[in-house]
């Protein structure tokens, strides 16, 4: 919906972590012969208690695997966005800084969703992007359609 006129294949899996994404690149992503790969990964690693260095090493491996497969693929790496989970939000900026540094080291695009989606005065997601489930219960991790629209607006100009 956010990429009209473009062929887009979603390969995200709910609950995915860096190690499982890396393990399935060869069979699940590369056969599509992508020109662009848009990645947002790492939040679940933090939720499940993986240490920052472990997640960093897996992200490094993901990027290296993509570049070894085809150096022409444009990698667009989305930062981990803010959530309504304050404990998670306290660690996310450290991982985002690491991803930003890796972007410089490996020459890929880093798109800072944290800055775009964060409440101006608090380290949480803006209320306008909060997803609500049945009976008005708040989803503290995922964002709503307006959040996906924002991501589409930010990513579209970066796709070749």
C-alpha positions in Angstrom: 0.0 0.0 0.0 2.8 2.4 0.8 4.7 1.7 -2.4 2.2 2.1 -5.3 3.5 0.8 -8.6 6.4 -1.0 -7.1 6.9 -4.7 -6.6 7.4 -5.2 -2.9 7.9 -8.5 -1.2 7.4 -8.5 2.6 9.7 -10.9 4.4 9.2 -9.8 7.9 8.2 -12.4 10.4 6.5 -11.6 13.7 8.9 -12.2 16.6 11.9 -12.4 14.3 15.3 -11.8 15.7 18.7 -11.0 14.1 19.9 -14.6 14.2 16.8 -16.0 12.5 16.8 -13.2 9.8 20.4 -13.9 9.0 19.8 -17.7 8.8 17.0 -17.3 6.3 18.4 -14.6 4.0 19.9 -17.1 1.5 16.6 -19.1 1.1 14.0 -16.4 1.8 15.3 -13.1 0.4 18.1 -13.6 -2.1 16.1 -15.7 -4.5 13.9 -12.6 -5.1 16.9 -10.8 -6.6 16.1 -7.6 -4.8 17.5 -4.2 -5.8 16.7 -2.8 -2.3 16.4 -4.5 1.0 14.7 -2.6 3.8 15.5 -4.0 7.3 14.1 -3.2 10.7 15.4 -5.7 13.2 16.9 -5.8 16.7 14.0 -4.8 18.9 13.0 -8.4 19.6 16.6 -9.3 20.4 16.4 -6.6 23.2 12.9 -7.7 24.3 14.2 -11.3 24.7 17.4 -10.2 26.6 20.0 -10.7 23.9 23.1 -8.5 24.7 24.0 -5.6 22.5 27.2 -7.1 21.2 25.4 -10.3 20.2 22.8 -8.2 18.3 25.5 -6.0 16.8 27.4 -9.0 15.5 24.3 -10.5 13.9 23.5 -7.2 12.2 27.0 -6.9 11.0 26.7 -10.5 9.6 23.3 -9.7 7.9 24.9 -6.7 6.1 28.0 -8.6 5.2 25.9 -11.5 3.9 23.9 -9.1 1.7 27.0 -7.4 0.4 28.7 -10.7 -0.3 25.7 -11.8 -2.3 25.4 -8.6 -4.4 27.2 -5.4 -3.7 24.6 -3.5 -5.8 21.7 -4.2 -3.5 20.8 -1.0 -1.7 20.4 -1.7 2.1 18.0 0.7 3.9 18.2 0.0 7.6 15.5 1.4 9.7 16.3 2.2 13.3 14.3 0.6 16.0 11.4 2.9 16.6 10.3 4.1 20.1 7.5 2.1 21.8 5.3 2.6 24.9 7.7 0.1 26.7 9.9 2.4 28.8 12.4 -0.4 29.7 12.9 -1.2 26.0 13.2 2.4 25.1 16.0 2.8 27.6 18.2 0.4 25.6 17.1 1.1 22.0 19.1 4.3 21.6 22.3 2.4 22.2 21.5 -0.2 19.6 20.4 2.5 17.2 23.7 4.3 17.6 25.5 1.0 16.8 23.4 0.5 13.7 24.1 4.1 12.7 27.9 3.5 13.1 27.6 0.3 11.1 25.9 2.3 8.3 29.0 4.4 8.0 31.4 1.5 8.2 29.5 -0.6 5.6 28.1 2.2 3.5 24.4 1.5 3.8 21.4 3.9 4.4 20.3 4.4 8.0 16.9 5.8 8.5 16.2 7.2 12.0 12.6 6.3 12.9 13.4 7.0 16.6 13.7 10.7 15.8 10.7 10.8 13.6 8.3 8.8 15.8 9.4 9.9 19.3 7.2 12.1 21.5 8.9 15.5 21.6 9.3 15.6 25.4 9.5 11.9 26.3 11.5 8.8 25.3 8.3 7.1 24.0 6.4 6.8 20.7 4.1 9.7 19.8 0.4 8.9 20.7 -0.6 9.4 17.1 1.4 6.2 16.1 0.1 4.0 19.0 -1.7 0.9 17.9 -4.8 -0.2 19.8 -6.1 -3.8 19.9 -9.5 -5.1 20.8 -11.4 -3.4 23.6 -9.1 -0.4 23.4 -6.1 -2.2 24.8 -2.8 -0.5 23.8 -0.2 -2.5 21.9 3.0 -1.2 23.6 5.4 -2.4 20.9 3.8 -2.0 17.4 2.6 1.1 15.6 -0.7 1.8 13.8 -1.4 2.5 10.1 -0.3 6.1 10.5 3.1 4.8 11.6 3.4 2.7 8.5 2.3 5.6 6.4 5.2 7.7 7.9 7.7 4.9 7.2 6.4 4.7 3.6 6.9 8.5 3.2 10.4 8.3 4.5 11.5 5.2 2.6 9.9 5.9 -0.9 12.5 8.6 -1.9 15.3 6.2 -0.9 14.3 3.3 -3.2 16.1 3.1 -6.5 
